[in-house]
Amino acid sequence: MMKRARSIVSTSATILLITTWAQAADQNAERAVTVNDSTFKCMTDMTPVRHFYVDNLSGDLKGTVAVAEKGRGDYPQGSVVQLVPTEIMVKQQKGFNPTTHDWEFFAIDVSKDGSKIYQRGFENVNNRFGSNCFACHQLARPEFDLICEENHGCAPIPVTRPMFRALQKTDPRCKDQQSLTQEDKQALVDLAEVVKTLKSGTEPEKKQ
């Protein structure tokens, strides 16, 4: 009886050891794409594609650019997609989070001194207006890998491409600040009105 008990204990210990090792391996696997404050830089130093910018933290910039330029398909691990200085999507390894297609969302503060992550995650990250990032991006049709552009299926937003372009030029992390055109300045004025409306809780006019 004692021998059998020892055998059960030994078997249980082995199972526990294997389980612990497997969990540790999974945790290590989750760090395939490491991201911290120093990861993010002047967004206009990244590669421009249409009205947004891309990069790759795993060395596969060519693969990221290929998908971005094609406008459809699955982005490779390490892909970075950024439309405005303070919001970023980073692609973790396949299977990391099937719900978000392995995209991790980041909300950051930016200044001339660099970047500071104040929120990161998957289904739970909200932008500065309280809107959930994933809730918006999940509306994109499957062939677009959660990337929202015109006619991708995402809900329209009240921010125009000229507003995005002007906002991109104001990234304080950029050493060579781009000069603003008159159109840019007007776009920022219009954007300020949109922000004011959003903060007041009123529904602004939405545009693609």
N, C-alpha and C positions, 0 to 999 in steps of 0.2 A: 504493500500500500504506500509506504514511504517512498519507494523507488518510483512508483507511478506519479506521486505528487511532485517529486523532483523533476521528473520528465516533463510534466505539465508546466511547471514553473520555468524550466529551461526553454521549452517551446515558446511560451508567452514572452519571455525575455528576448528571444530571437526575433519574434514577430515585431515586438516593440522597437527593437534596434533597427530592423529593416524599415519600419514605418517612419521612425525618426530620421533615418538616413534619406529616405525618399522625400520627406518634407523639406529637409535641408537642401536637397538637390533642386526641388521645385523653387525654393526661395532664391537660390543662386540663379536659376534659370530666369527668374523674374527680373533680374538686373542685367539682362542682355543689352538694353539701351539705357545707360546711366544718364540722368538729367539732374542738373543742379543750377544754381543761379548763374554760374559762369558759362553755362551751355549756350545761352541766348545772347545774340549780338545785334548790332545795327541791322535791321531787317533788309535794308536796301543793299547790303553787302552780299545778300543771298542771291540766288538765281531767279530772275523775273520770268514769269510765265503768264501771259495775258495781264490780268489786274492783280495777281498775287505773287508771292515769293516762296521758293522751295529750297530745301537743303537736305542732306542726309548725314546722320550721325554715325552710321555704320560703314561709311565709305562707298556707298552705292549711289552717288549723286546722279550718275548716268541713268540708272534705273528709275529713280524718282522723276527726273526731268522727262523721261520717255513717257511715263504714264500721265504726267501733268500736261504735256503738250498734246498727247492723244485725246485727253479729256475724258477718258474712261479706263476702267481696269483697276486692279488691286495694286496699291502702292507697296513697295518693298519695305522690309524692316529698317528702321532708322530714319524714315522719311519725316521731314518737317514741312508743314504747310502753314503759311502765315498770311493773313489779310490785313491786319492792323498791328501796331507795335505791342499791344497789351494782351493779345489772345493768340494762342499757338496750339497746333495739333502735332503730336509726335507718334509715329507708328512703332509700337512694340512688336516683339516677335510673334509669329503665327501661333494662335491658340492662347495668347496671354489674356485676352478678354474678348471672347467671341461676340458678346452683345454689342460692343462698340467697334467691331471689326479690328480689334487690337489698337485702336486709337486711344491715346491718353491726351486729355485736355488740360491746358495750363492757362491760368490767369496771372499776369505779372504786372508789377509796377516797374516803370522805366525812368531813368534819369541820366544825366551826363556821366554819372559814376557807374552805371551798369544796370543790371536787371535784378529784380527780387521776386521770387515766386511767392504768391500769397494764397494760391489755391491750385490744387492739381488732383486729377482723378479720372474717373470714367463716366459713369452715369450721373454723378453728383456735383459737377462743376457748373457754377452760374457765372454769367458775365456781370459787368458793373451795374447793369440795369435789372438784375435779378432773373434774367432769362436763362433757362437751362441749356447749355451748349449741346448736349447729346439729343435733347428733345427736338431741337431744330435740325441737326444733322441727320438724325435717323430717318427723316422724311425723304432723303435723297434716294432715288431708285438704286437697286442693287448694283448695277453696272458702274456706278459712280463712287463706290467705296466711301460713302458718307461725306463726300465733298459737295458743297452747295455752290452751284453757279446757276445762271439763267436756264430755265427749263430742265433742271435736274430733279424737280419734284419738291424742293424745300419751299417753305412758306416765304412769300415776299417780305422784304424788310424795308424800312423807311430811309435807308442810306443808299445813296447813288454811287456809281463808280468814280465820278469826279471828287466826291467827298472822301472816298477811300484813298484815292491817289494823293489828295492834299494831306490827309492824315499820315500817310506813309512818309511823306517828306519832312514831317515834323518830329520824327524819332530822335530824341535828344542824345541817344547813344552814338549817333553817326558823327564821325570826326569832320567830314566834309558835308556840312549842311547844304541841302539843295535850296535854291532860291524859289520863293513862291510866286507864281504868276498871278495876275489879277483874277483869273478863273479859280485858282486854288484858294485865294483869300476869300472869295465869295462863297466857295464851297464850304469853307470852314465856318463862315458866318451861318450858312444854312444848316450845317451840322450842329452847331451850338443850339439852334432853335429846336432841332429834332431831339437833342439830348434833354433840353429843358422840358419838352413835351413828355418825353418818356419818364422823366423823374417825377412829373406831376401826376402821372398815372393816366393821362389822357392818351387815347389811341391815335397816333399820328398817321398821316397818309402813307400807305406802304407801296414800295416800288420794287421792281425786280432789279 
